[in-house]
Amino acid sequence: MPTDARTPNALEHVPTRVELFDGERIDAGATSETSALDVIADPQESAGVTRRAWTMLLALVVIGSIAVVVVTLTVPDRKATRTAAAGAATRGEQSPMVGDDNIATTTSGSGPTTASESGLATAVAPSTTVKLPGGSAAPVVSRVPTTDKVIFLGIDDGMVRDPAVLEFFRTNKIPFTVFLTKNFASVGEGFWKDAVAAGGVIEGHTATHPDLRKLSWNQLNNEICKVADAYGKQFGARPTLFRPPYGLYDDRVRATAASCGMKAIVMWKGATNDGRLDLAENVLKPGDILLMHWRSDLLDNLKVVVERCKEQGFAIARLQSYIG
Ligand SMILES: [Zn+2]
């Protein structure tokens, strides 16, 4: 009996069942930007006000201006605050579905992001070097141990291939990982090459999308090693990361992944379905990896994720720059 067999994860392929998460919805645009200054604008309308009223008005404007200056000065400080404690908190945490292995991390540098014109922070060089444990079993990662305010997109299967999605990635300079099932690699080869050109990286997600725990060693080899070999030839880079279908794996899967050259088994801390983002811990945390799918709702889901990143000041980074 495998020691770390997982129960099926309803989020992977049954979009309406999200009971593993708290199901918090994003209220896009629900900001409270209106300030006192907006309320008292255009003093010309106050033709009949007394001298005393004008004095009060002036005082309010001065107070409001000071408040704006204070907010402007303090916001960057808040963004820059990344403590060692926050880094420690990202390690060894358990989601309802998955657990991470102990992965060493060293932190240096002051931050990975710069603000872009669109408002979505743009990831630059990682400030964290992640040292994945080697050995005979591939480590399992659902949150990269980093204090950088970054998340990662892992998009699975490949059934629906919408060029508008690639355009969205290109326009917003968003990196992404494709966990591609092999039958879709063949029928959509041109699209996936475009995806790579748009900033995507093709990684492994088996040939036939089985429950890997039920397979023989030889079958596991076909689903992981052979697919990696084929993608290497097809797309010019052999995968180094592997996501098991349905998030189901055991010790034999981890051993096979390691022997096939996979540096990690990639799980997730949040998932999107039908324009909704469900997070294991309700808010984005540094290093969170998301589960998405190449389905008809992908563009809507991406926009929701981008909005959430803007709200929380996160960037979307390349997973392979941190692990892989
Ligand atoms: Zn899948």
Residues whose N, C-alpha, C, O or C-beta is under 5 A from the ligand:
A	BS01	ZN	D156 D157 P245 Y246
